[in-house]
Amino acid sequence: MANIKSAKKRILVTEKKTARNKAIKSGVKTSIKKVESAVASGDKAAAEAALKSATSTIDRACTKGVYHKNNASRKVSRLASQVASM
């Protein structure tokens, strides 16, 4: 454990940010799985609705700095191409 006050604060701040980032990443993964399961079941309407929701979630994660913009763009592109190929 750190002895210096600023180091203790950094540890606390890092833990808080890590928990926030983990929650955001988990939400993104969940939304991606919803799109993929809708595509697997063959329900185009549900897949399009899930894609819209997932795109919003991924873009929000990108603006919060959890994902790099290219990574977020790649995720959205791959999901969109899966839905379009139905």
Secondary structure, 3 states (H helix, E strand, C coil): CCCCHHHHHHHHHHHHHHHHHHHHHHHHHHHHHHHHHHHHHCCHHHHHHHHHHHHHHHHHHHHCCCCCHHHHHHHHHHHHHHHHCC
